[in-house]
Amino acid sequence: MLNLKRELSMEKKPQKTSLIKAIISSLAIAVITLVLFILPAEYNIDPTGVGTTLGLTVFNEPLDEQNKIAEPTRNNLEKERVLLTIPAGRGIEYKLAMAQFEKVSYQWQTNQGQLYVDLHGEPKGDTSGYFESYTIATVDHMKGSFTAPFAGSHGWYWKNTTDTSIEVQLTFSGQYIVEGLK
């Protein structure tokens, strides 16, 4: 009986050793993952430089810094032209990001029928759904300018109530960054 107990305890040792090796290996992999990937991506801590090389630290740059990298000039003196198609029975939005008191001149037209249009703005960072309308009409063209009363997304919502698609030619210039279709 004593011999049997010794054999059983000897059989458990290799299992115990394997378990300890597995735990140590798992901890080593976890620490390597933490140092190489998680710290650079989540906390902008990059002791090895691997996070920068892999582009993981970009997630922690302030939004202003990220926008400076890719942000075109806000003063667009040349007119931009966009051709938009508003599907039958549907609506679309075309937006510009603007700082407070920036100005845009615009003109849009269509020869295919009238559209409901709402020129409006939404404050930057607002999550309540608030927007302020500057012009609401049902027309086939419009020309004017507006000055953003607050920083945010400003632009046009067109709704086509007809049973055929309508094309809109939009021309604009001023101080903005194009956000495009929303």
C-alpha positions, 0 to 999 in steps of 0.5 A: 500500500505504501508503494502504491502511494509513492507511485501516485505521488510520483505521477502527480509531480510531472502534472504539477511541473507542467502546470507551473510551466504553463502558468509561467509561460502565460504570465510571460506572454501577458507581460510581453503583450502588455508592454508591447501593445496594450500600454502604447495603445491605451496609455501612450506608454511605449518603453520599447518603441514597438508601439510607435513603430506599429502606429499604436500610439496614434490612438492617444494623441489629442484630437486637435493633434490628429486633426492638425496632421490631416486637416486642410486649410480652413480658408478655401478661397477657391470655389468648390463644386459638388454634384449631388444626387437626391434619390426619389422620396429620400433626403441627404445631408452635406456638411462642413466643419466650421469654427465659430464666426467662420463664413461660407458663401454658397449657391446650389441649383437644380433644373429638375424640380423643387427640393425641401432644404434646411440649411442648419448647424449642429454644435460640436460635441453636442449629443442631444440632437440639437440643431439650429436652422438658418433657412428652410424652404422648398425651392429649386435654387438658393444663393447666399452666405452664412456665418457659423454662430457656433463651432460645429457641423453646418450644411444642407439637408435636402429632401426629394418628395418626387418619384424621380432622383434630382441632381443638385449642383452645390458651389461654396467657398469660405472658411470650412473643412469639408465633412461631405455626405452624412 
